[in-house]
Amino acid sequence: MKAEEFRRHGHDLIDWIADYLENAEVYPVLSRSQPGEIRDQLPQHPPEDGESMDLILQDFREKILPGITHWNHPRFFAYFPANNSGPSILGELLSAGLGVNAMLWQTSPAATELEETVMQWLGELIDLPPGFHGVIQDTASTATLCALICARERVTSHSINKWGADGLAGTGSLRIYTSSEAHSSVLKGAKIAGFGSENVVMVETDKNLAMDPECLDRRIEMDLAGGLVPCCISATVGTTSSTAVDPLVPIGEIAKRHGLWLHVDAALAGSAAIVPEHRWIFDGIEAADSLVFNPHKWLLTNFDCSAYFVRDPEHLQQTMAINPEYLKTKQDNRVNNFRDWGIPLGRRFRALKLWFVLRNYGAARLREMITEHIGLARDFGRWVDESQSWELLAPVPLNTVCFRWNPGGLDEDELESNNKVLLDRVNADGTTYLTHTKLRETYAVRVAIGQTNTREKHVVQAWEKLNEVAAIING
Ligand SMILES: Cc1ncc(COP(=O)(O)O)c(C=O)c1O
């Protein structure tokens, strides 16, 4: 593509994205596409001859866009947000333009040193105690996998790295402790890292759905008595279902007493710690060996960008290091080569978009956004609580509300089926997108507030929509 053509399409595309972001609300937030519908419109074979960008972009608008679920829509309340912003998109574009692979310091010194800087900035923003070192990963799942592998290698003195499963010879199985509300990435990481899913102990939670430290301690003692080898605790700060916060102070004491690795998964909630009022979520974080949170969820940085902090970067590097001749450089002993701080060799230049965001918004504006989202979630929680026909199913410590429609006189099965119908109808309407979860055995509808452009009116509209659909179902 010639520079002139690139320039023209680039300008058009930026115009399109700017309009899209401004008007994301006009699209149905949840795509109405049926399975196979998009694929059926696409040719079965790649073109032999190149096609014009005009035609490709026209096909994008006509064939691909209808299959997009709009994460940028201000009434996207599903899962957790992957929020986004102009500076982040520009940073992403620039990173693509530079085409840098940030695997080694030498392959772009600025990529490594900017990453070191923004991670130090993030640590400062969440008031992380001294002694943590940061690196950007793609996702929280990858960061948690790294943490589990590091825990495994610390407890086995690097013998599994060397000998595989034989490195465990003569010892019992390695055990991971996490709460029954933890994200599935812990279980997945345990499978991939060779612990085995049966060696993940799902510790009971308290009335707030946070890990119960007494149960944790008891489970560890039982395992020790049974000849098993406790290895790692993965605590969750902000569970996926309800943003429950595991108490890090007592969990940290237990980890210390038993010599266990403490990983903290704060994928969504970590960003809230930039607001002093919400910093309590990290009380006790000084005991952690590793921590992950996702600026790509709640810090205006488009997917993907996960902030991973470790206490002992040397151990991380020793666990991950590979040093083939072709990757050696003469600066190796003076710089960070981030290829050894995680799983992939090749690494995107993600620091650029994070830097754009942190500079262009500034800490104060980011704090305002988090404060506003949490305030809106609390308002929503109060509306639910004060209503006769709705029931709040969990506390609302941060930005997520779990609730159900409960007009009275229905048994648990009926409540579940009615709330499923309610959710389907609300989502089918295209104005609002919510998802569900189960809290223990109870089916709950969830509202997670964190989209960049969500304002009070959007939350009010979602509440009105829920009530409107509930009234129709009620006849
Ligand atoms: C607590 C928690 N941990 C981990 C994840 C996985 O995040 P990622 O998609 O970055 O792997 C999520 C996703 O919502 C989450 O809520």
The ligand as an SDF file (V2000), in Angstrom:
LIG
                    3D

 16 16  0  0  0  0  0  0  0  0999 V2000
  -11.3730  -12.0220   38.9130 C   0  0  0  0  0  0  0  0  0  0  0  0
  -10.9990  -12.2980   37.4810 C   0  0  0  0  0  0  0  0  0  0  0  0
   -9.8470  -12.9050   37.2130 N   0  0  0  0  0  0  0  0  0  0  0  0
   -9.4590  -13.1760   35.9480 C   0  0  0  0  0  0  0  0  0  0  0  0
  -10.2580  -12.8240   34.8830 C   0  0  0  0  0  0  0  0  0  0  0  0
   -9.8010  -13.1520   33.4990 C   0  0  0  0  0  0  0  0  0  0  0  0
   -9.3340  -12.0030   32.8740 O   0  0  0  0  0  0  0  0  0  0  0  0
   -8.5800  -12.0710   31.4660 P   0  0  0  0  0  0  0  0  0  0  0  0
   -9.6400  -12.0690   30.4310 O   0  0  0  0  0  0  0  0  0  0  0  0
   -7.7220  -10.8480   31.4590 O   0  0  0  0  0  0  0  0  0  0  0  0
   -7.7800  -13.3200   31.4480 O   0  0  0  0  0  0  0  0  0  0  0  0
  -11.4730  -12.1930   35.1110 C   0  0  0  0  0  0  0  0  0  0  0  0
  -12.3410  -11.8090   33.9820 C   0  0  0  0  0  0  0  0  0  0  0  0
  -13.3700  -11.2150   34.1270 O   0  0  0  0  0  0  0  0  0  0  0  0
  -11.8570  -11.9230   36.4380 C   0  0  0  0  0  0  0  0  0  0  0  0
  -13.0270  -11.3480   36.7210 O   0  0  0  0  0  0  0  0  0  0  0  0
  1  2  1  0
  2  3  1  0
  2 15  2  0
  3  4  2  0
  4  5  1  0
  5  6  1  0
  5 12  2  0
  6  7  1  0
  7  8  1  0
  8  9  2  0
  8 10  1  0
  8 11  1  0
 12 13  1  0
 12 15  1  0
 13 14  2  0
 15 16  1  0
M  END
$$$$
